[in-house]
Amino acid sequence: MCSVGGGDFSLEVAKLEVGKYKCNGCGNMFEGMGEKVVCPSCQSENVVKL
Ligand SMILES: [Zn+2]
């Protein structure tokens, strides 16, 4: 018996997706990533992902 294949590579997807965010404080739109995104303009954490 030949066993071919062995697709046992592990998928390590980094959880660093770049997303578009908008700051509710100053209305700035920017790209951010990570779990804690702050507005680059006013350093507010009050941002929403678009
Ligand atoms: Zn801001």
mmCIF file of the protein (N, C-alpha, C, O) and its ligand, coordinates in Angstrom:
data_MODEL
# 
_entry.id   MODEL 
# 
loop_
_entity.id 
_entity.type 
_entity.pdbx_number_of_molecules 
1 polymer     1 
2 non-polymer 1 
# 
_entity_poly.entity_id                      1 
_entity_poly.type                           'polypeptide(L)' 
_entity_poly.nstd_linkage                   no 
_entity_poly.nstd_monomer                   no 
_entity_poly.pdbx_seq_one_letter_code       MCSVGGGDFSLEVAKLEVGKYKCNGCGNMFEGMGEKVVCPSCQSENVVKL 
_entity_poly.pdbx_seq_one_letter_code_can   MCSVGGGDFSLEVAKLEVGKYKCNGCGNMFEGMGEKVVCPSCQSENVVKL 
_entity_poly.pdbx_strand_id                 A 
# 
loop_
_entity_poly_seq.entity_id 
_entity_poly_seq.num 
_entity_poly_seq.mon_id 
_entity_poly_seq.hetero 
1 1  MET n 
1 2  CYS n 
1 3  SER n 
1 4  VAL n 
1 5  GLY n 
1 6  GLY n 
1 7  GLY n 
1 8  ASP n 
1 9  PHE n 
1 10 SER n 
1 11 LEU n 
1 12 GLU n 
1 13 VAL n 
1 14 ALA n 
1 15 LYS n 
1 16 LEU n 
1 17 GLU n 
1 18 VAL n 
1 19 GLY n 
1 20 LYS n 
1 21 TYR n 
1 22 LYS n 
1 23 CYS n 
1 24 ASN n 
1 25 GLY n 
1 26 CYS n 
1 27 GLY n 
1 28 ASN n 
1 29 MET n 
1 30 PHE n 
1 31 GLU n 
1 32 GLY n 
1 33 MET n 
1 34 GLY n 
1 35 GLU n 
1 36 LYS n 
1 37 VAL n 
1 38 VAL n 
1 39 CYS n 
1 40 PRO n 
1 41 SER n 
1 42 CYS n 
1 43 GLN n 
1 44 SER n 
1 45 GLU n 
1 46 ASN n 
1 47 VAL n 
1 48 VAL n 
1 49 LYS n 
1 50 LEU n 
# 
loop_
_struct_asym.id 
_struct_asym.entity_id 
A 1 
B 2 
# 
loop_
_chem_comp.id 
_chem_comp.type 
_chem_comp.mon_nstd_flag 
ALA 'L-peptide linking' y 
ASN 'L-peptide linking' y 
ASP 'L-peptide linking' y 
CYS 'L-peptide linking' y 
GLN 'L-peptide linking' y 
GLU 'L-peptide linking' y 
GLY 'peptide linking'   y 
LEU 'L-peptide linking' y 
LYS 'L-peptide linking' y 
MET 'L-peptide linking' y 
PHE 'L-peptide linking' y 
PRO 'L-peptide linking' y 
SER 'L-peptide linking' y 
TYR 'L-peptide linking' y 
VAL 'L-peptide linking' y 
ZN  non-polymer         . 
# 
_pdbx_entity_nonpoly.entity_id   2 
_pdbx_entity_nonpoly.name        ? 
_pdbx_entity_nonpoly.comp_id     ZN 
# 
_pdbx_nonpoly_scheme.asym_id         B 
_pdbx_nonpoly_scheme.entity_id       2 
_pdbx_nonpoly_scheme.mon_id          ZN 
_pdbx_nonpoly_scheme.ndb_seq_num     1 
_pdbx_nonpoly_scheme.pdb_seq_num     101 
_pdbx_nonpoly_scheme.auth_seq_num    101 
_pdbx_nonpoly_scheme.pdb_mon_id      ZN 
_pdbx_nonpoly_scheme.auth_mon_id     ZN 
_pdbx_nonpoly_scheme.pdb_strand_id   A 
_pdbx_nonpoly_scheme.pdb_ins_code    . 
# 
loop_
_atom_site.group_PDB 
_atom_site.id 
_atom_site.type_symbol 
_atom_site.label_atom_id 
_atom_site.label_alt_id 
_atom_site.label_comp_id 
_atom_site.label_asym_id 
_atom_site.label_entity_id 
_atom_site.label_seq_id 
_atom_site.pdbx_PDB_ins_code 
_atom_site.Cartn_x 
_atom_site.Cartn_y 
_atom_site.Cartn_z 
_atom_site.occupancy 
_atom_site.B_iso_or_equiv 
_atom_site.pdbx_formal_charge 
_atom_site.auth_seq_id 
_atom_site.auth_comp_id 
_atom_site.auth_asym_id 
_atom_site.auth_atom_id 
_atom_site.pdbx_PDB_model_num 
ATOM   1   N  N  . MET A 1 1  ? 0.835   -1.206 0.000  1.00 0.00 ? 1   MET A N  1 
ATOM   2   C  CA . MET A 1 1  ? 0.000   0.000  0.000  1.00 0.00 ? 1   MET A CA 1 
ATOM   3   C  C  . MET A 1 1  ? 0.874   1.261  0.000  1.00 0.00 ? 1   MET A C  1 
ATOM   4   O  O  . MET A 1 1  ? 1.771   1.426  0.826  1.00 0.00 ? 1   MET A O  1 
ATOM   5   N  N  . CYS A 1 2  ? 0.586   2.105  -0.920 1.00 0.00 ? 2   CYS A N  1 
ATOM   6   C  CA . CYS A 1 2  ? 1.267   3.378  -0.890 1.00 0.00 ? 2   CYS A CA 1 
ATOM   7   C  C  . CYS A 1 2  ? 0.356   4.411  -0.280 1.00 0.00 ? 2   CYS A C  1 
ATOM   8   O  O  . CYS A 1 2  ? -0.806  4.548  -0.664 1.00 0.00 ? 2   CYS A O  1 
ATOM   9   N  N  . SER A 1 3  ? 0.870   5.097  0.622  1.00 0.00 ? 3   SER A N  1 
ATOM   10  C  CA . SER A 1 3  ? 0.054   6.200  1.100  1.00 0.00 ? 3   SER A CA 1 
ATOM   11  C  C  . SER A 1 3  ? 0.632   7.506  0.564  1.00 0.00 ? 3   SER A C  1 
ATOM   12  O  O  . SER A 1 3  ? 1.732   7.938  0.909  1.00 0.00 ? 3   SER A O  1 
ATOM   13  N  N  . VAL A 1 4  ? -0.158  8.085  -0.277 1.00 0.00 ? 4   VAL A N  1 
ATOM   14  C  CA . VAL A 1 4  ? 0.270   9.351  -0.867 1.00 0.00 ? 4   VAL A CA 1 
ATOM   15  C  C  . VAL A 1 4  ? -0.507  10.466 -0.181 1.00 0.00 ? 4   VAL A C  1 
ATOM   16  O  O  . VAL A 1 4  ? -1.591  10.244 0.359  1.00 0.00 ? 4   VAL A O  1 
ATOM   17  N  N  . GLY A 1 5  ? 0.029   11.597 -0.207 1.00 0.00 ? 5   GLY A N  1 
ATOM   18  C  CA . GLY A 1 5  ? -0.696  12.724 0.367  1.00 0.00 ? 5   GLY A CA 1 
ATOM   19  C  C  . GLY A 1 5  ? -0.002  13.227 1.612  1.00 0.00 ? 5   GLY A C  1 
ATOM   20  O  O  . GLY A 1 5  ? 1.142   13.680 1.571  1.00 0.00 ? 5   GLY A O  1 
ATOM   21  N  N  . GLY A 1 6  ? -0.677  13.144 2.656  1.00 0.00 ? 6   GLY A N  1 
ATOM   22  C  CA . GLY A 1 6  ? -0.093  13.698 3.869  1.00 0.00 ? 6   GLY A CA 1 
ATOM   23  C  C  . GLY A 1 6  ? -0.178  15.196 3.872  1.00 0.00 ? 6   GLY A C  1 
ATOM   24  O  O  . GLY A 1 6  ? 0.810   15.905 4.065  1.00 0.00 ? 6   GLY A O  1 
ATOM   25  N  N  . GLY A 1 7  ? -1.375  15.652 3.654  1.00 0.00 ? 7   GLY A N  1 
ATOM   26  C  CA . GLY A 1 7  ? -1.546  17.096 3.671  1.00 0.00 ? 7   GLY A CA 1 
ATOM   27  C  C  . GLY A 1 7  ? -1.735  17.562 5.087  1.00 0.00 ? 7   GLY A C  1 
ATOM   28  O  O  . GLY A 1 7  ? -2.790  18.070 5.469  1.00 0.00 ? 7   GLY A O  1 
ATOM   29  N  N  . ASP A 1 8  ? -0.709  17.382 5.840  1.00 0.00 ? 8   ASP A N  1 
ATOM   30  C  CA . ASP A 1 8  ? -0.927  17.787 7.210  1.00 0.00 ? 8   ASP A CA 1 
ATOM   31  C  C  . ASP A 1 8  ? -0.071  18.968 7.584  1.00 0.00 ? 8   ASP A C  1 
ATOM   32  O  O  . ASP A 1 8  ? 0.693   18.969 8.550  1.00 0.00 ? 8   ASP A O  1 
ATOM   33  N  N  . PHE A 1 9  ? -0.247  19.954 6.772  1.00 0.00 ? 9   PHE A N  1 
ATOM   34  C  CA . PHE A 1 9  ? 0.378   21.230 7.077  1.00 0.00 ? 9   PHE A CA 1 
ATOM   35  C  C  . PHE A 1 9  ? -0.607  22.045 7.906  1.00 0.00 ? 9   PHE A C  1 
ATOM   36  O  O  . PHE A 1 9  ? -1.814  22.017 7.671  1.00 0.00 ? 9   PHE A O  1 
ATOM   37  N  N  . SER A 1 10 ? -0.096  22.732 8.828  1.00 0.00 ? 10  SER A N  1 
ATOM   38  C  CA . SER A 1 10 ? -1.001  23.504 9.680  1.00 0.00 ? 10  SER A CA 1 
ATOM   39  C  C  . SER A 1 10 ? -1.161  24.917 9.150  1.00 0.00 ? 10  SER A C  1 
ATOM   40  O  O  . SER A 1 10 ? -0.208  25.571 8.725  1.00 0.00 ? 10  SER A O  1 
ATOM   41  N  N  . LEU A 1 11 ? -2.346  25.332 9.193  1.00 0.00 ? 11  LEU A N  1 
ATOM   42  C  CA . LEU A 1 11 ? -2.626  26.684 8.730  1.00 0.00 ? 11  LEU A CA 1 
ATOM   43  C  C  . LEU A 1 11 ? -2.541  27.651 9.899  1.00 0.00 ? 11  LEU A C  1 
ATOM   44  O  O  . LEU A 1 11 ? -3.328  27.617 10.845 1.00 0.00 ? 11  LEU A O  1 
ATOM   45  N  N  . GLU A 1 12 ? -1.578  28.481 9.783  1.00 0.00 ? 12  GLU A N  1 
ATOM   46  C  CA . GLU A 1 12 ? -1.492  29.497 10.830 1.00 0.00 ? 12  GLU A CA 1 
ATOM   47  C  C  . GLU A 1 12 ? -1.790  30.852 10.224 1.00 0.00 ? 12  GLU A C  1 
ATOM   48  O  O  . GLU A 1 12 ? -0.925  31.515 9.652  1.00 0.00 ? 12  GLU A O  1 
ATOM   49  N  N  . VAL A 1 13 ? -3.005  31.225 10.368 1.00 0.00 ? 13  VAL A N  1 
ATOM   50  C  CA . VAL A 1 13 ? -3.414  32.512 9.816  1.00 0.00 ? 13  VAL A CA 1 
ATOM   51  C  C  . VAL A 1 13 ? -3.299  33.560 10.911 1.00 0.00 ? 13  VAL A C  1 
ATOM   52  O  O  . VAL A 1 13 ? -3.940  33.479 11.959 1.00 0.00 ? 13  VAL A O  1 
ATOM   53  N  N  . ALA A 1 14 ? -2.500  34.498 10.641 1.00 0.00 ? 14  ALA A N  1 
ATOM   54  C  CA . ALA A 1 14 ? -2.340  35.568 11.619 1.00 0.00 ? 14  ALA A CA 1 
ATOM   55  C  C  . ALA A 1 14 ? -3.624  36.379 11.693 1.00 0.00 ? 14  ALA A C  1 
ATOM   56  O  O  . ALA A 1 14 ? -4.256  36.690 10.684 1.00 0.00 ? 14  ALA A O  1 
ATOM   57  N  N  . LYS A 1 15 ? -3.977  36.700 12.904 1.00 0.00 ? 15  LYS A N  1 
ATOM   58  C  CA . LYS A 1 15 ? -5.215  37.466 13.072 1.00 0.00 ? 15  LYS A CA 1 
ATOM   59  C  C  . LYS A 1 15 ? -4.942  38.953 12.971 1.00 0.00 ? 15  LYS A C  1 
ATOM   60  O  O  . LYS A 1 15 ? -5.313  39.750 13.833 1.00 0.00 ? 15  LYS A O  1 
ATOM   61  N  N  . LEU A 1 16 ? -4.299  39.276 11.912 1.00 0.00 ? 16  LEU A N  1 
ATOM   62  C  CA . LEU A 1 16 ? -3.987  40.686 11.738 1.00 0.00 ? 16  LEU A CA 1 
ATOM   63  C  C  . LEU A 1 16 ? -4.554  41.170 10.416 1.00 0.00 ? 16  LEU A C  1 
ATOM   64  O  O  . LEU A 1 16 ? -3.827  41.541 9.494  1.00 0.00 ? 16  LEU A O  1 
ATOM   65  N  N  . GLU A 1 17 ? -5.817  41.153 10.359 1.00 0.00 ? 17  GLU A N  1 
ATOM   66  C  CA . GLU A 1 17 ? -6.462  41.634 9.146  1.00 0.00 ? 17  GLU A CA 1 
ATOM   67  C  C  . GLU A 1 17 ? -6.559  43.141 9.161  1.00 0.00 ? 17  GLU A C  1 
ATOM   68  O  O  . GLU A 1 17 ? -6.987  43.753 10.140 1.00 0.00 ? 17  GLU A O  1 
ATOM   69  N  N  . VAL A 1 18 ? -6.162  43.706 8.081  1.00 0.00 ? 18  VAL A N  1 
ATOM   70  C  CA . VAL A 1 18 ? -6.265  45.154 7.979  1.00 0.00 ? 18  VAL A CA 1 
ATOM   71  C  C  . VAL A 1 18 ? -7.703  45.519 7.645  1.00 0.00 ? 18  VAL A C  1 
ATOM   72  O  O  . VAL A 1 18 ? -8.305  44.960 6.728  1.00 0.00 ? 18  VAL A O  1 
ATOM   73  N  N  . GLY A 1 19 ? -8.225  46.436 8.381  1.00 0.00 ? 19  GLY A N  1 
ATOM   74  C  CA . GLY A 1 19 ? -9.594  46.837 8.143  1.00 0.00 ? 19  GLY A CA 1 
ATOM   75  C  C  . GLY A 1 19 ? -9.732  48.342 8.144  1.00 0.00 ? 19  GLY A C  1 
ATOM   76  O  O  . GLY A 1 19 ? -8.867  49.083 8.610  1.00 0.00 ? 19  GLY A O  1 
ATOM   77  N  N  . LYS A 1 20 ? -10.847 48.751 7.607  1.00 0.00 ? 20  LYS A N  1 
ATOM   78  C  CA . LYS A 1 20 ? -11.114 50.192 7.594  1.00 0.00 ? 20  LYS A CA 1 
ATOM   79  C  C  . LYS A 1 20 ? -11.886 50.551 8.853  1.00 0.00 ? 20  LYS A C  1 
ATOM   80  O  O  . LYS A 1 20 ? -12.831 49.870 9.252  1.00 0.00 ? 20  LYS A O  1 
ATOM   81  N  N  . TYR A 1 21 ? -11.466 51.606 9.441  1.00 0.00 ? 21  TYR A N  1 
ATOM   82  C  CA . TYR A 1 21 ? -12.115 52.055 10.666 1.00 0.00 ? 21  TYR A CA 1 
ATOM   83  C  C  . TYR A 1 21 ? -12.492 53.516 10.551 1.00 0.00 ? 21  TYR A C  1 
ATOM   84  O  O  . TYR A 1 21 ? -11.928 54.281 9.769  1.00 0.00 ? 21  TYR A O  1 
ATOM   85  N  N  . LYS A 1 22 ? -13.462 53.862 11.356 1.00 0.00 ? 22  LYS A N  1 
ATOM   86  C  CA . LYS A 1 22 ? -13.829 55.262 11.440 1.00 0.00 ? 22  LYS A CA 1 
ATOM   87  C  C  . LYS A 1 22 ? -13.898 55.654 12.905 1.00 0.00 ? 22  LYS A C  1 
ATOM   88  O  O  . LYS A 1 22 ? -14.444 54.939 13.746 1.00 0.00 ? 22  LYS A O  1 
ATOM   89  N  N  . CYS A 1 23 ? -13.343 56.780 13.169 1.00 0.00 ? 23  CYS A N  1 
ATOM   90  C  CA . CYS A 1 23 ? -13.330 57.278 14.534 1.00 0.00 ? 23  CYS A CA 1 
ATOM   91  C  C  . CYS A 1 23 ? -14.622 58.038 14.809 1.00 0.00 ? 23  CYS A C  1 
ATOM   92  O  O  . CYS A 1 23 ? -15.034 58.907 14.041 1.00 0.00 ? 23  CYS A O  1 
ATOM   93  N  N  . ASN A 1 24 ? -15.243 57.686 15.924 1.00 0.00 ? 24  ASN A N  1 
ATOM   94  C  CA . ASN A 1 24 ? -16.457 58.401 16.293 1.00 0.00 ? 24  ASN A CA 1 
ATOM   95  C  C  . ASN A 1 24 ? -16.143 59.727 16.973 1.00 0.00 ? 24  ASN A C  1 
ATOM   96  O  O  . ASN A 1 24 ? -17.013 60.583 17.133 1.00 0.00 ? 24  ASN A O  1 
ATOM   97  N  N  . GLY A 1 25 ? -14.909 59.875 17.360 1.00 0.00 ? 25  GLY A N  1 
ATOM   98  C  CA . GLY A 1 25 ? -14.542 61.098 18.050 1.00 0.00 ? 25  GLY A CA 1 
ATOM   99  C  C  . GLY A 1 25 ? -14.324 62.251 17.095 1.00 0.00 ? 25  GLY A C  1 
ATOM   100 O  O  . GLY A 1 25 ? -14.873 63.338 17.273 1.00 0.00 ? 25  GLY A O  1 
ATOM   101 N  N  . CYS A 1 26 ? -13.511 61.999 16.071 1.00 0.00 ? 26  CYS A N  1 
ATOM   102 C  CA . CYS A 1 26 ? -13.170 63.099 15.172 1.00 0.00 ? 26  CYS A CA 1 
ATOM   103 C  C  . CYS A 1 26 ? -13.607 62.837 13.733 1.00 0.00 ? 26  CYS A C  1 
ATOM   104 O  O  . CYS A 1 26 ? -13.448 63.695 12.864 1.00 0.00 ? 26  CYS A O  1 
ATOM   105 N  N  . GLY A 1 27 ? -14.153 61.661 13.488 1.00 0.00 ? 27  GLY A N  1 
ATOM   106 C  CA . GLY A 1 27 ? -14.644 61.370 12.143 1.00 0.00 ? 27  GLY A CA 1 
ATOM   107 C  C  . GLY A 1 27 ? -13.556 60.936 11.181 1.00 0.00 ? 27  GLY A C  1 
ATOM   108 O  O  . GLY A 1 27 ? -13.792 60.809 9.980  1.00 0.00 ? 27  GLY A O  1 
ATOM   109 N  N  . ASN A 1 28 ? -12.386 60.714 11.700 1.00 0.00 ? 28  ASN A N  1 
ATOM   110 C  CA . ASN A 1 28 ? -11.272 60.308 10.847 1.00 0.00 ? 28  ASN A CA 1 
ATOM   111 C  C  . ASN A 1 28 ? -11.464 58.863 10.366 1.00 0.00 ? 28  ASN A C  1 
ATOM   112 O  O  . ASN A 1 28 ? -11.877 57.989 11.127 1.00 0.00 ? 28  ASN A O  1 
ATOM   113 N  N  . MET A 1 29 ? -11.157 58.641 9.102  1.00 0.00 ? 29  MET A N  1 
ATOM   114 C  CA . MET A 1 29 ? -11.202 57.288 8.574  1.00 0.00 ? 29  MET A CA 1 
ATOM   115 C  C  . MET A 1 29 ? -9.783  56.813 8.323  1.00 0.00 ? 29  MET A C  1 
ATOM   116 O  O  . MET A 1 29 ? -8.958  57.527 7.752  1.00 0.00 ? 29  MET A O  1 
ATOM   117 N  N  . PHE A 1 30 ? -9.520  55.595 8.761  1.00 0.00 ? 30  PHE A N  1 
ATOM   118 C  CA . PHE A 1 30 ? -8.151  55.109 8.668  1.00 0.00 ? 30  PHE A CA 1 
ATOM   119 C  C  . PHE A 1 30 ? -8.163  53.594 8.593  1.00 0.00 ? 30  PHE A C  1 
ATOM   120 O  O  . PHE A 1 30 ? -9.192  52.948 8.788  1.00 0.00 ? 30  PHE A O  1 
ATOM   121 N  N  . GLU A 1 31 ? -6.997  53.046 8.307  1.00 0.00 ? 31  GLU A N  1 
ATOM   122 C  CA . GLU A 1 31 ? -6.863  51.600 8.296  1.00 0.00 ? 31  GLU A CA 1 
ATOM   123 C  C  . GLU A 1 31 ? -6.160  51.167 9.560  1.00 0.00 ? 31  GLU A C  1 
ATOM   124 O  O  . GLU A 1 31 ? -5.170  51.763 9.985  1.00 0.00 ? 31  GLU A O  1 
ATOM   125 N  N  . GLY A 1 32 ? -6.685  50.139 10.136 1.00 0.00 ? 32  GLY A N  1 
ATOM   126 C  CA . GLY A 1 32 ? -6.073  49.657 11.353 1.00 0.00 ? 32  GLY A CA 1 
ATOM   127 C  C  . GLY A 1 32 ? -6.089  48.152 11.395 1.00 0.00 ? 32  GLY A C  1 
ATOM   128 O  O  . GLY A 1 32 ? -6.790  47.505 10.617 1.00 0.00 ? 32  GLY A O  1 
ATOM   129 N  N  . MET A 1 33 ? -5.320  47.598 12.296 1.00 0.00 ? 33  MET A N  1 
ATOM   130 C  CA . MET A 1 33 ? -5.348  46.154 12.476 1.00 0.00 ? 33  MET A CA 1 
ATOM   131 C  C  . MET A 1 33 ? -4.998  45.819 13.911 1.00 0.00 ? 33  MET A C  1 
ATOM   132 O  O  . MET A 1 33 ? -4.456  46.627 14.664 1.00 0.00 ? 33  MET A O  1 
ATOM   133 N  N  . GLY A 1 34 ? -5.336  44.588 14.249 1.00 0.00 ? 34  GLY A N  1 
ATOM   134 C  CA . GLY A 1 34 ? -5.127  44.184 15.619 1.00 0.00 ? 34  GLY A CA 1 
ATOM   135 C  C  . GLY A 1 34 ? -6.430  44.233 16.384 1.00 0.00 ? 34  GLY A C  1 
ATOM   136 O  O  . GLY A 1 34 ? -7.486  44.544 15.833 1.00 0.00 ? 34  GLY A O  1 
ATOM   137 N  N  . GLU A 1 35 ? -6.338  43.926 17.647 1.00 0.00 ? 35  GLU A N  1 
ATOM   138 C  CA . GLU A 1 35 ? -7.562  43.896 18.439 1.00 0.00 ? 35  GLU A CA 1 
ATOM   139 C  C  . GLU A 1 35 ? -7.895  45.265 19.006 1.00 0.00 ? 35  GLU A C  1 
ATOM   140 O  O  . GLU A 1 35 ? -9.059  45.633 19.165 1.00 0.00 ? 35  GLU A O  1 
ATOM   141 N  N  . LYS A 1 36 ? -6.865  45.989 19.298 1.00 0.00 ? 36  LYS A N  1 
ATOM   142 C  CA . LYS A 1 36 ? -7.104  47.297 19.887 1.00 0.00 ? 36  LYS A CA 1 
ATOM   143 C  C  . LYS A 1 36 ? -6.701  48.357 18.879 1.00 0.00 ? 36  LYS A C  1 
ATOM   144 O  O  . LYS A 1 36 ? -5.519  48.620 18.655 1.00 0.00 ? 36  LYS A O  1 
ATOM   145 N  N  . VAL A 1 37 ? -7.692  48.941 18.294 1.00 0.00 ? 37  VAL A N  1 
ATOM   146 C  CA . VAL A 1 37 ? -7.423  49.949 17.273 1.00 0.00 ? 37  VAL A CA 1 
ATOM   147 C  C  . VAL A 1 37 ? -7.740  51.316 17.845 1.00 0.00 ? 37  VAL A C  1 
ATOM   148 O  O  . VAL A 1 37 ? -8.815  51.539 18.404 1.00 0.00 ? 37  VAL A O  1 
ATOM   149 N  N  . VAL A 1 38 ? -6.827  52.192 17.704 1.00 0.00 ? 38  VAL A N  1 
ATOM   150 C  CA . VAL A 1 38 ? -7.070  53.563 18.148 1.00 0.00 ? 38  VAL A CA 1 
ATOM   151 C  C  . VAL A 1 38 ? -6.926  54.499 16.966 1.00 0.00 ? 38  VAL A C  1 
ATOM   152 O  O  . VAL A 1 38 ? -6.207  54.223 16.005 1.00 0.00 ? 38  VAL A O  1 
ATOM   153 N  N  . CYS A 1 39 ? -7.608  55.576 17.060 1.00 0.00 ? 39  CYS A N  1 
ATOM   154 C  CA . CYS A 1 39 ? -7.550  56.577 16.008 1.00 0.00 ? 39  CYS A CA 1 
ATOM   155 C  C  . CYS A 1 39 ? -6.155  57.212 15.978 1.00 0.00 ? 39  CYS A C  1 
ATOM   156 O  O  . CYS A 1 39 ? -5.664  57.690 17.001 1.00 0.00 ? 39  CYS A O  1 
ATOM   157 N  N  . PRO A 1 40 ? -5.536  57.214 14.828 1.00 0.00 ? 40  PRO A N  1 
ATOM   158 C  CA . PRO A 1 40 ? -4.197  57.821 14.728 1.00 0.00 ? 40  PRO A CA 1 
ATOM   159 C  C  . PRO A 1 40 ? -4.223  59.332 14.871 1.00 0.00 ? 40  PRO A C  1 
ATOM   160 O  O  . PRO A 1 40 ? -3.193  59.966 15.098 1.00 0.00 ? 40  PRO A O  1 
ATOM   161 N  N  . SER A 1 41 ? -5.402  59.892 14.737 1.00 0.00 ? 41  SER A N  1 
ATOM   162 C  CA . SER A 1 41 ? -5.502  61.339 14.777 1.00 0.00 ? 41  SER A CA 1 
ATOM   163 C  C  . SER A 1 41 ? -5.696  61.860 16.194 1.00 0.00 ? 41  SER A C  1 
ATOM   164 O  O  . SER A 1 41 ? -5.039  62.804 16.635 1.00 0.00 ? 41  SER A O  1 
ATOM   165 N  N  . CYS A 1 42 ? -6.620  61.210 16.887 1.00 0.00 ? 42  CYS A N  1 
ATOM   166 C  CA . CYS A 1 42 ? -6.928  61.714 18.238 1.00 0.00 ? 42  CYS A CA 1 
ATOM   167 C  C  . CYS A 1 42 ? -6.704  60.665 19.320 1.00 0.00 ? 42  CYS A C  1 
ATOM   168 O  O  . CYS A 1 42 ? -7.006  60.905 20.489 1.00 0.00 ? 42  CYS A O  1 
ATOM   169 N  N  . GLN A 1 43 ? -6.182  59.515 18.942 1.00 0.00 ? 43  GLN A N  1 
ATOM   170 C  CA . GLN A 1 43 ? -5.874  58.450 19.892 1.00 0.00 ? 43  GLN A CA 1 
ATOM   171 C  C  . GLN A 1 43 ? -7.089  57.913 20.638 1.00 0.00 ? 43  GLN A C  1 
ATOM   172 O  O  . GLN A 1 43 ? -6.961  57.307 21.702 1.00 0.00 ? 43  GLN A O  1 
ATOM   173 N  N  . SER A 1 44 ? -8.254  58.141 20.074 1.00 0.00 ? 44  SER A N  1 
ATOM   174 C  CA . SER A 1 44 ? -9.454  57.655 20.715 1.00 0.00 ? 44  SER A CA 1 
ATOM   175 C  C  . SER A 1 44 ? -9.659  56.173 20.393 1.00 0.00 ? 44  SER A C  1 
ATOM   176 O  O  . SER A 1 44 ? -9.344  55.711 19.296 1.00 0.00 ? 44  SER A O  1 
ATOM   177 N  N  . GLU A 1 45 ? -10.192 55.444 21.370 1.00 0.00 ? 45  GLU A N  1 
ATOM   178 C  CA . GLU A 1 45 ? -10.523 54.048 21.126 1.00 0.00 ? 45  GLU A CA 1 
ATOM   179 C  C  . GLU A 1 45 ? -11.960 53.901 20.646 1.00 0.00 ? 45  GLU A C  1 
ATOM   180 O  O  . GLU A 1 45 ? -12.437 52.794 20.393 1.00 0.00 ? 45  GLU A O  1 
ATOM   181 N  N  . ASN A 1 46 ? -12.623 55.007 20.529 1.00 0.00 ? 46  ASN A N  1 
ATOM   182 C  CA . ASN A 1 46 ? -14.010 54.998 20.096 1.00 0.00 ? 46  ASN A CA 1 
ATOM   183 C  C  . ASN A 1 46 ? -14.090 54.929 18.570 1.00 0.00 ? 46  ASN A C  1 
ATOM   184 O  O  . ASN A 1 46 ? -14.469 55.893 17.904 1.00 0.00 ? 46  ASN A O  1 
ATOM   185 N  N  . VAL A 1 47 ? -13.728 53.775 18.043 1.00 0.00 ? 47  VAL A N  1 
ATOM   186 C  CA . VAL A 1 47 ? -13.717 53.602 16.595 1.00 0.00 ? 47  VAL A CA 1 
ATOM   187 C  C  . VAL A 1 47 ? -14.626 52.453 16.220 1.00 0.00 ? 47  VAL A C  1 
ATOM   188 O  O  . VAL A 1 47 ? -14.855 51.538 17.011 1.00 0.00 ? 47  VAL A O  1 
ATOM   189 N  N  . VAL A 1 48 ? -15.139 52.511 15.007 1.00 0.00 ? 48  VAL A N  1 
ATOM   190 C  CA . VAL A 1 48 ? -15.991 51.444 14.508 1.00 0.00 ? 48  VAL A CA 1 
ATOM   191 C  C  . VAL A 1 48 ? -15.378 50.877 13.234 1.00 0.00 ? 48  VAL A C  1 
ATOM   192 O  O  . VAL A 1 48 ? -14.781 51.593 12.430 1.00 0.00 ? 48  VAL A O  1 
ATOM   193 N  N  . LYS A 1 49 ? -15.544 49.589 13.081 1.00 0.00 ? 49  LYS A N  1 
ATOM   194 C  CA . LYS A 1 49 ? -15.039 48.967 11.869 1.00 0.00 ? 49  LYS A CA 1 
ATOM   195 C  C  . LYS A 1 49 ? -16.076 49.094 10.772 1.00 0.00 ? 49  LYS A C  1 
ATOM   196 O  O  . LYS A 1 49 ? -17.265 48.869 10.997 1.00 0.00 ? 49  LYS A O  1 
ATOM   197 N  N  . LEU A 1 50 ? -15.619 49.456 9.586  1.00 0.00 ? 50  LEU A N  1 
ATOM   198 C  CA . LEU A 1 50 ? -16.543 49.637 8.477  1.00 0.00 ? 50  LEU A CA 1 
ATOM   199 C  C  . LEU A 1 50 ? -16.675 48.353 7.675  1.00 0.00 ? 50  LEU A C  1 
ATOM   200 O  O  . LEU A 1 50 ? -17.416 48.312 6.693  1.00 0.00 ? 50  LEU A O  1 
HETATM 201 ZN ZN . ZN  B 2 .  ? -10.232 60.333 16.068 1.00 0.00 2 101 ZN  A ZN 1 
# 
